[in-house]
Amino acid sequence: MAVLQDAEAGARASRAKVVFPEWDEPRIAAARTRLVAQGLAEPVPVGPVDDAQRAALLRARPGMKPGIAERMLARPLIRAAAMVGAGQAAAMVAGADHPTAKVIEAALLGIGLAPGVALPSSFFLMVFPDGRELIFADCAVNTDPDDKALAAIARASAASAAALLGRARVALLSYSTGRSGSGPSVDRVRAAAEAAGAAGLEVTGPVQADAALNAAIAHKKGVAAAEPANTLIFPDLDAGNIAYKLCQELAGAQAVGPFLQGFARPVCDLSRGASVDDIVAATTVTLSLAQDGQEAG
């Protein structure tokens, strides 16, 4: 649990502002109380629209007319995102009562994507009972990414892993390892791995999950990676979502997040089934990303 402990230490040192647009939702209210009691954050509600928020919204969406911006800012999710875009809060935590699509829409409108990023994605921080900590992506946003989208997810996830785990060792997962199999999905993962490698990432793929995580199996299957991966990129949303939930139910892993990647400032899109413990942990990690200056991809 080193990541969560480090995040807590950093949060206590900064006590940064985090905006909760679902302020009165019972689990959010309980999490806010705990965050304050533990000195981890300064929760702030969505406030009245001001000039800084209008400017943030217009900056994130060039060409938007002021009248449309005013109507957009009447929606609490978008106003909360604009508060982050305007620097009035370090991060936004939402999703307890809203679907992912709405949280992403608000972040796109109020914060905008980081420079050079065209695709938002997501990751979970998976904390296992044996102490292992891994990044799983994309488990919440992109349904059926092509090779370019997979490469973008890998780049964003590597940035998240570097911020939280210190170093990113990326594996693009498939049912085939190396050149042992072929087919449209394997070819797509292979092309994505080649593109991610060309971008300078420490990446392996296509690779089966056992070879990605077990050095002995990797050696037997001819995988050159010197160390097990800590960042797993799944070939589609089915695989990613199923995998993280199986790890929760069968291995007792804690799934912290999901966190959105690709935005200019950190955004956490909570699972609508998140517990109070989940919300506190996710908020703490979100603020850790903000402190590191990580642009979520």
Secondary structure, 3 states (H helix, E strand, C coil): CHHHHHHHHHHHHHCCEEECCCCCCHHHHHHHHHHHHCCCCEEECCCCCCHHHHHHHHHHCCCCCHHHHHHHCCCHHHHHHHHHHCCCCCEEEECCCCCHHHHHHHHHHHCCECCCCCCCEEEEEEECCCCCEEEEECCCCCCCCCHHHHHHHHHHHHHHHHHHHCCCCEEEECCCCCCCCCCHHHHHHHHHHHHHHHCCCCEEEEECHHHHHCHHHHHHCCCCCCCCCCEEECCCHHHHHHHHHHHHHHHCCEEEEEEEECECCCEEECCCCCCHHHHHHHHHHHHHHHHCCCCCC
